[in-house]
Amino acid sequence: MNIRPLGDRVVIKRVEAEETTKSGIVLPGASKEKPQEAEVIAVGPGGVVDGKEIKMEVKVGDRVLFSKYSGNEIKFEGEELIILRQNDILAVIEK
C-alpha cells in the first residue's frame, strides 16, 4: 500500500469488531459498535504544524485507541481507512 500522510496526520485501519460479547452472546451485524482500536498503517513526517513543532510519537504497526468521532473515513485500494491527526489518538496499546 502506498499512502503517505502529510504533516501530523496518521493513517489507521480499524481492527475487526468482536462477534460475541464477553459473556458469549453472539451479536448481529447491525448491533456491533465500530471499535475505537486500530492499527497504524502510515505516519506523516511531523515537523512544524500551525506554528508548533510536532514530534510523531506513533509508528507503523502500533495499535492505538482513538477518539470516536475523529478523522476522515476513506476507501483506498478497497480498504476502509481513517486519516486523523496525531492528537486524536488517545493511547498506544502496549502488549
N, CA, C and O atoms as a GROMACS GRO file, in nm:
protein
  380
    1MET      N    1   0.085  -0.117   0.000
    1MET     CA    2   0.000   0.000   0.000
    1MET      C    3   0.089   0.124   0.000
    1MET      O    4   0.182   0.134   0.081
    2ASN      N    5   0.062   0.215  -0.089
    2ASN     CA    6   0.140   0.339  -0.097
    2ASN      C    7   0.052   0.458  -0.062
    2ASN      O    8  -0.017   0.512  -0.148
    3ILE      N    9   0.056   0.496   0.063
    3ILE     CA   10  -0.016   0.616   0.107
    3ILE      C   11   0.074   0.684   0.208
    3ILE      O   12   0.122   0.621   0.303
    4ARG      N   13   0.098   0.814   0.189
    4ARG     CA   14   0.188   0.889   0.277
    4ARG      C   15   0.114   1.012   0.327
    4ARG      O   16   0.094   1.107   0.250
    5PRO      N   17   0.074   1.014   0.454
    5PRO     CA   18   0.005   1.131   0.507
    5PRO      C   19   0.100   1.249   0.523
    5PRO      O   20   0.221   1.231   0.535
    6LEU      N   21   0.045   1.367   0.524
    6LEU     CA   22   0.124   1.489   0.538
    6LEU      C   23   0.116   1.542   0.680
    6LEU      O   24   0.022   1.513   0.753
    7GLY      N   25   0.215   1.621   0.719
    7GLY     CA   26   0.216   1.687   0.849
    7GLY      C   27   0.206   1.590   0.965
    7GLY      O   28   0.279   1.491   0.972
    8ASP      N   29   0.113   1.619   1.056
    8ASP     CA   30   0.098   1.536   1.176
    8ASP      C   31  -0.017   1.436   1.160
    8ASP      O   32  -0.076   1.394   1.260
    9ARG      N   33  -0.048   1.398   1.038
    9ARG     CA   34  -0.157   1.305   1.015
    9ARG      C   35  -0.108   1.160   1.021
    9ARG      O   36   0.008   1.130   0.994
   10VAL      N   37  -0.202   1.072   1.056
   10VAL     CA   38  -0.174   0.930   1.070
   10VAL      C   39  -0.285   0.853   0.997
   10VAL      O   40  -0.402   0.891   1.007
   11VAL      N   41  -0.249   0.747   0.926
   11VAL     CA   42  -0.348   0.661   0.861
   11VAL      C   43  -0.362   0.536   0.946
   11VAL      O   44  -0.263   0.470   0.978
   12ILE      N   45  -0.487   0.503   0.983
   12ILE     CA   46  -0.511   0.385   1.067
   12ILE      C   47  -0.617   0.297   1.002
   12ILE      O   48  -0.695   0.342   0.919
   13LYS      N   49  -0.618   0.171   1.042
   13LYS     CA   50  -0.718   0.074   0.996
   13LYS      C   51  -0.779   0.011   1.120
   13LYS      O   52  -0.708  -0.044   1.204
   14ARG      N   53  -0.912   0.018   1.130
   14ARG     CA   54  -0.980  -0.040   1.246
   14ARG      C   55  -0.954  -0.189   1.255
   14ARG      O   56  -0.940  -0.257   1.154
   15VAL      N   57  -0.946  -0.240   1.380
   15VAL     CA   58  -0.939  -0.384   1.400
   15VAL      C   59  -1.080  -0.439   1.386
   15VAL      O   60  -1.177  -0.364   1.401
   16GLU      N   61  -1.092  -0.566   1.359
   16GLU     CA   62  -1.223  -0.627   1.341
   16GLU      C   63  -1.303  -0.622   1.470
   16GLU      O   64  -1.248  -0.641   1.579
   17ALA      N   65  -1.433  -0.595   1.460
   17ALA     CA   66  -1.521  -0.590   1.576
   17ALA      C   67  -1.544  -0.730   1.630
   17ALA      O   68  -1.544  -0.828   1.555
   18GLU      N   69  -1.564  -0.740   1.759
   18GLU     CA   70  -1.592  -0.867   1.825
   18GLU      C   71  -1.726  -0.922   1.776
   18GLU      O   72  -1.823  -0.846   1.762
   19GLU      N   73  -1.732  -1.051   1.750
   19GLU     CA   74  -1.856  -1.116   1.708
   19GLU      C   75  -1.942  -1.154   1.826
   19GLU      O   76  -2.064  -1.167   1.815
   20THR      N   77  -1.877  -1.174   1.943
   20THR     CA   78  -1.951  -1.214   2.063
   20THR      C   79  -1.910  -1.124   2.179
   20THR      O   80  -1.802  -1.065   2.180
   21THR      N   81  -1.999  -1.115   2.277
   21THR     CA   82  -1.966  -1.038   2.397
   21THR      C   83  -1.882  -1.126   2.489
   21THR      O   84  -1.865  -1.245   2.462
   22LYS      N   85  -1.830  -1.069   2.598
   22LYS     CA   86  -1.750  -1.147   2.692
   22LYS      C   87  -1.830  -1.259   2.755
   22LYS      O   88  -1.774  -1.362   2.794
   23SER      N   89  -1.962  -1.242   2.766
   23SER     CA   90  -2.046  -1.346   2.826
   23SER      C   91  -2.089  -1.451   2.724
   23SER      O   92  -2.160  -1.546   2.760
   24GLY      N   93  -2.048  -1.436   2.596
   24GLY     CA   94  -2.075  -1.538   2.495
   24GLY      C   95  -2.196  -1.511   2.407
   24GLY      O   96  -2.232  -1.598   2.327
   25ILE      N   97  -2.258  -1.395   2.417
   25ILE     CA   98  -2.374  -1.362   2.334
   25ILE      C   99  -2.326  -1.321   2.196
   25ILE      O  100  -2.240  -1.233   2.184
   26VAL      N  101  -2.380  -1.384   2.090
   26VAL     CA  102  -2.342  -1.352   1.953
   26VAL      C  103  -2.416  -1.227   1.910
   26VAL      O  104  -2.538  -1.217   1.925
   27LEU      N  105  -2.342  -1.130   1.855
   27LEU     CA  106  -2.401  -1.003   1.812
   27LEU      C  107  -2.430  -1.005   1.662
   27LEU      O  108  -2.345  -1.044   1.583
   28PRO      N  109  -2.552  -0.964   1.622
   28PRO     CA  110  -2.578  -0.950   1.479
   28PRO      C  111  -2.501  -0.830   1.424
   28PRO      O  112  -2.460  -0.743   1.502
   29GLY      N  113  -2.481  -0.823   1.293
   29GLY     CA  114  -2.402  -0.717   1.231
   29GLY      C  115  -2.446  -0.577   1.266
   29GLY      O  116  -2.362  -0.490   1.286
   30ALA      N  117  -2.577  -0.551   1.273
   30ALA     CA  118  -2.626  -0.417   1.300
   30ALA      C  119  -2.603  -0.373   1.444
   30ALA      O  120  -2.599  -0.254   1.473
   31SER      N  121  -2.588  -0.468   1.536
   31SER     CA  122  -2.572  -0.435   1.678
   31SER      C  123  -2.429  -0.404   1.716
   31SER      O  124  -2.403  -0.349   1.823
   32LYS      N  125  -2.336  -0.440   1.630
   32LYS     CA  126  -2.195  -0.419   1.663
   32LYS      C  127  -2.159  -0.271   1.655
   32LYS      O  128  -2.192  -0.203   1.558
   33GLU      N  129  -2.091  -0.224   1.757
   33GLU     CA  130  -2.042  -0.087   1.756
   33GLU      C  131  -1.904  -0.088   1.691
   33GLU      O  132  -1.826  -0.181   1.710
   34LYS      N  133  -1.876   0.015   1.613
   34LYS     CA  134  -1.744   0.022   1.549
   34LYS      C  135  -1.638   0.034   1.658
   34LYS      O  136  -1.651   0.114   1.749
   35PRO      N  137  -1.532  -0.046   1.648
   35PRO     CA  138  -1.427  -0.039   1.750
   35PRO      C  139  -1.349   0.090   1.741
   35PRO      O  140  -1.339   0.150   1.634
   36GLN      N  141  -1.294   0.134   1.854
   36GLN     CA  142  -1.209   0.252   1.858
   36GLN      C  143  -1.063   0.210   1.866
   36GLN      O  144  -0.977   0.292   1.900
   37GLU      N  145  -1.036   0.086   1.836
   37GLU     CA  146  -0.899   0.034   1.835
   37GLU      C  147  -0.858   0.014   1.690
   37GLU      O  148  -0.936  -0.036   1.609
   38ALA      N  149  -0.736   0.053   1.658
   38ALA     CA  150  -0.689   0.043   1.519
   38ALA      C  151  -0.540   0.017   1.515
   38ALA      O  152  -0.469   0.028   1.614
   39GLU      N  153  -0.495  -0.019   1.395
   39GLU     CA  154  -0.352  -0.039   1.370
   39GLU      C  155  -0.304   0.076   1.283
   39GLU      O  156  -0.371   0.115   1.187
   40VAL      N  157  -0.187   0.130   1.315
   40VAL     CA  158  -0.130   0.240   1.238
   40VAL      C  159  -0.072   0.184   1.108
   40VAL      O  160   0.011   0.093   1.110
   41ILE      N  161  -0.116   0.238   0.995
   41ILE     CA  162  -0.073   0.194   0.862
   41ILE      C  163   0.037   0.284   0.807
   41ILE      O  164   0.132   0.236   0.745
   42ALA      N  165   0.025   0.416   0.830
   42ALA     CA  166   0.124   0.512   0.780
   42ALA      C  167   0.126   0.634   0.872
   42ALA      O  168   0.025   0.668   0.933
   43VAL      N  169   0.243   0.698   0.881
   43VAL     CA  170   0.262   0.813   0.970
   43VAL      C  171   0.325   0.927   0.890
   43VAL      O  172   0.419   0.906   0.814
   44GLY      N  173   0.273   1.048   0.909
   44GLY     CA  174   0.330   1.166   0.845
   44GLY      C  175   0.464   1.203   0.907
   44GLY      O  176   0.504   1.144   1.007
   45PRO      N  177   0.533   1.300   0.848
   45PRO     CA  178   0.667   1.337   0.896
   45PRO      C  179   0.668   1.425   1.020
   45PRO      O  180   0.774   1.442   1.082
   46GLY      N  181   0.553   1.482   1.058
   46GLY     CA  182   0.554   1.575   1.172
   46GLY      C  183   0.605   1.709   1.124
   46GLY      O  184   0.560   1.759   1.021
   47GLY      N  185   0.698   1.768   1.198
   47GLY     CA  186   0.752   1.898   1.159
   47GLY      C  187   0.676   2.011   1.223
   47GLY      O  188   0.621   1.995   1.332
   48VAL      N  189   0.672   2.125   1.158
   48VAL     CA  190   0.603   2.242   1.211
   48VAL      C  191   0.462   2.244   1.153
   48VAL      O  192   0.443   2.254   1.031
   49VAL      N  193   0.362   2.235   1.242
   49VAL     CA  194   0.223   2.237   1.201
   49VAL      C  195   0.154   2.347   1.280
   49VAL      O  196   0.156   2.346   1.403
   50ASP      N  197   0.093   2.442   1.211
   50ASP     CA  198   0.027   2.556   1.274
   50ASP      C  199   0.121   2.632   1.370
   50ASP      O  200   0.077   2.678   1.475
   51GLY      N  201   0.248   2.644   1.334
   51GLY     CA  202   0.344   2.718   1.413
   51GLY      C  203   0.402   2.644   1.532
   51GLY      O  204   0.480   2.700   1.608
   52LYS      N  205   0.366   2.517   1.549
   52LYS     CA  206   0.417   2.437   1.661
   52LYS      C  207   0.498   2.320   1.608
   52LYS      O  208   0.462   2.259   1.507
   53GLU      N  209   0.607   2.289   1.676
   53GLU     CA  210   0.690   2.174   1.640
   53GLU      C  211   0.617   2.046   1.684
   53GLU      O  212   0.584   2.030   1.802
   54ILE      N  213   0.592   1.956   1.590
   54ILE     CA  214   0.523   1.831   1.620
   54ILE      C  215   0.619   1.714   1.602
   54ILE      O  216   0.675   1.695   1.494
   55LYS      N  217   0.636   1.636   1.708
   55LYS     CA  218   0.717   1.514   1.702
   55LYS      C  219   0.620   1.396   1.696
   55LYS      O  220   0.533   1.384   1.782
   56MET      N  221   0.635   1.311   1.597
   56MET     CA  222   0.545   1.197   1.582
   56MET      C  223   0.580   1.092   1.687
   56MET      O  224   0.695   1.048   1.696
   57GLU      N  225   0.480   1.053   1.765
   57GLU     CA  226   0.502   0.958   1.874
   57GLU      C  227   0.449   0.819   1.844
   57GLU      O  228   0.466   0.728   1.925
   58VAL      N  229   0.385   0.800   1.730
   58VAL     CA  230   0.339   0.667   1.690
   58VAL      C  231   0.418   0.622   1.569
   58VAL      O  232   0.477   0.704   1.498
   59LYS      N  233   0.419   0.492   1.547
   59LYS     CA  234   0.491   0.438   1.431
   59LYS      C  235   0.405   0.331   1.365
   59LYS      O  236   0.310   0.282   1.424
   60VAL      N  237   0.439   0.296   1.243
   60VAL     CA  238   0.366   0.195   1.169
   60VAL      C  239   0.367   0.064   1.249
   60VAL      O  240   0.471   0.022   1.299
   61GLY      N  241   0.250   0.002   1.260
   61GLY     CA  242   0.238  -0.123   1.333
   61GLY      C  243   0.185  -0.107   1.475
   61GLY      O  244   0.141  -0.205   1.535
   62ASP      N  245   0.188   0.015   1.530
   62ASP     CA  246   0.134   0.038   1.664
   62ASP      C  247  -0.016   0.013   1.664
   62ASP      O  248  -0.084   0.041   1.565
   63ARG      N  249  -0.067  -0.039   1.775
   63ARG     CA  250  -0.212  -0.048   1.796
   63ARG      C  251  -0.251   0.068   1.887
   63ARG      O  252  -0.189   0.091   1.991
   64VAL      N  253  -0.354   0.140   1.846
   64VAL     CA  254  -0.391   0.263   1.916
   64VAL      C  255  -0.540   0.268   1.945
   64VAL      O  256  -0.620   0.198   1.882
   65LEU      N  257  -0.576   0.352   2.042
   65LEU     CA  258  -0.715   0.388   2.068
   65LEU      C  259  -0.733   0.532   2.021
   65LEU      O  260  -0.647   0.617   2.045
   66PHE      N  261  -0.845   0.559   1.954
   66PHE     CA  262  -0.865   0.693   1.900
   66PHE      C  263  -1.004   0.745   1.936
   66PHE      O  264  -1.094   0.667   1.970
   67SER      N  265  -1.021   0.876   1.927
   67SER     CA  266  -1.149   0.940   1.957
   67SER      C  267  -1.258   0.889   1.864
   67SER      O  268  -1.234   0.865   1.746
   68LYS      N  269  -1.376   0.873   1.918
   68LYS     CA  270  -1.487   0.811   1.847
   68LYS      C  271  -1.524   0.883   1.717
   68LYS      O  272  -1.546   0.817   1.615
   69TYR      N  273  -1.531   1.013   1.719
   69TYR     CA  274  -1.578   1.088   1.602
   69TYR      C  275  -1.466   1.165   1.533
   69TYR      O  276  -1.492   1.268   1.472
   70SER      N  277  -1.344   1.118   1.542
   70SER     CA  278  -1.232   1.192   1.484
   70SER      C  279  -1.194   1.135   1.348
   70SER      O  280  -1.229   1.021   1.314
   71GLY      N  281  -1.124   1.214   1.272
   71GLY     CA  282  -1.069   1.170   1.145
   71GLY      C  283  -1.168   1.168   1.031
   71GLY      O  284  -1.286   1.201   1.046
   72ASN      N  285  -1.117   1.130   0.916
   72ASN     CA  286  -1.196   1.118   0.794
   72ASN      C  287  -1.185   0.975   0.743
   72ASN      O  288  -1.075   0.924   0.722
   73GLU      N  289  -1.300   0.911   0.725
   73GLU     CA  290  -1.301   0.774   0.674
   73GLU      C  291  -1.288   0.780   0.522
   73GLU      O  292  -1.357   0.857   0.456
   74ILE      N  293  -1.198   0.697   0.469
   74ILE     CA  294  -1.176   0.690   0.324
   74ILE      C  295  -1.169   0.544   0.282
   74ILE      O  296  -1.147   0.456   0.364
   75LYS      N  297  -1.187   0.521   0.152
   75LYS     CA  298  -1.162   0.389   0.094
   75LYS      C  299  -1.041   0.405   0.003
   75LYS      O  300  -1.039   0.493  -0.083
   76PHE      N  301  -0.942   0.320   0.022
   76PHE     CA  302  -0.820   0.326  -0.057
   76PHE      C  303  -0.781   0.184  -0.094
   76PHE      O  304  -0.758   0.101  -0.006
   77GLU      N  305  -0.774   0.156  -0.222
   77GLU     CA  306  -0.742   0.023  -0.273
   77GLU      C  307  -0.830  -0.084  -0.209
   77GLU      O  308  -0.783  -0.192  -0.173
   78GLY      N  309  -0.960  -0.053  -0.196
   78GLY     CA  310  -1.056  -0.149  -0.144
   78GLY      C  311  -1.060  -0.165   0.007
   78GLY      O  312  -1.137  -0.246   0.058
   79GLU      N  313  -0.979  -0.089   0.079
   79GLU     CA  314  -0.977  -0.100   0.225
   79GLU      C  315  -1.035   0.027   0.287
   79GLU      O  316  -1.016   0.137   0.234
   80GLU      N  317  -1.105   0.010   0.400
   80GLU     CA  318  -1.157   0.125   0.472
   80GLU      C  319  -1.051   0.173   0.571
   80GLU      O  320  -1.010   0.098   0.660
   81LEU      N  321  -1.009   0.297   0.555
   81LEU     CA  322  -0.905   0.355   0.638
   81LEU      C  323  -0.956   0.485   0.701
   81LEU      O  324  -1.057   0.540   0.658
   82ILE      N  325  -0.886   0.532   0.801
   82ILE     CA  326  -0.917   0.660   0.864
   82ILE      C  327  -0.789   0.744   0.866
   82ILE      O  328  -0.683   0.695   0.905
   83ILE      N  329  -0.800   0.869   0.823
   83ILE     CA  330  -0.688   0.962   0.833
   83ILE      C  331  -0.724   1.062   0.941
   83ILE      O  332  -0.828   1.128   0.934
   84LEU      N  333  -0.638   1.074   1.042
   84LEU     CA  334  -0.663   1.166   1.153
   84LEU      C  335  -0.534   1.231   1.198
   84LEU      O  336  -0.425   1.188   1.159
   85ARG      N  337  -0.546   1.333   1.279
   85ARG     CA  338  -0.428   1.399   1.334
   85ARG      C  339  -0.378   1.319   1.453
   85ARG      O  340  -0.455   1.251   1.520
   86GLN      N  341  -0.249   1.329   1.478
   86GLN     CA  342  -0.190   1.254   1.589
   86GLN      C  343  -0.258   1.287   1.722
   86GLN      O  344  -0.272   1.198   1.807
   87ASN      N  345  -0.301   1.411   1.743
   87ASN     CA  346  -0.362   1.446   1.871
   87ASN      C  347  -0.502   1.386   1.889
   87ASN      O  348  -0.558   1.398   1.998
   88ASP      N  349  -0.560   1.322   1.786
   88ASP     CA  350  -0.686   1.249   1.800
   88ASP      C  351  -0.663   1.107   1.851
   88ASP      O  352  -0.759   1.037   1.884
   89ILE      N  353  -0.538   1.065   1.856
   89ILE     CA  354  -0.505   0.933   1.912
   89ILE      C  355  -0.494   0.949   2.063
   89ILE      O  356  -0.420   1.034   2.113
   90LEU      N  357  -0.570   0.866   2.134
   90LEU     CA  358  -0.576   0.878   2.279
   90LEU      C  359  -0.466   0.800   2.351
   90LEU      O  360  -0.414   0.844   2.453
   91ALA      N  361  -0.430   0.683   2.296
   91ALA     CA  362  -0.330   0.599   2.364
   91ALA      C  363  -0.273   0.497   2.267
   91ALA      O  364  -0.336   0.462   2.167
   92VAL      N  365  -0.153   0.451   2.298
   92VAL     CA  366  -0.090   0.340   2.228
   92VAL      C  367  -0.106   0.217   2.316
   92VAL      O  368  -0.076   0.222   2.436
   93ILE      N  369  -0.153   0.107   2.258
   93ILE     CA  370  -0.173  -0.016   2.333
   93ILE      C  371  -0.041  -0.094   2.332
   93ILE      O  372   0.010  -0.129   2.226
   94GLU      N  373   0.012  -0.121   2.449
   94GLU     CA  374   0.137  -0.197   2.460
   94GLU      C  375   0.104  -0.336   2.512
   94GLU      O  376   0.032  -0.350   2.611
   95LYS      N  377   0.155  -0.436   2.446
   95LYS     CA  378   0.125  -0.575   2.488
   95LYS      C  379   0.247  -0.644   2.537
   95LYS      O  380   0.240  -0.760   2.576
   0.00000   0.00000   0.00000
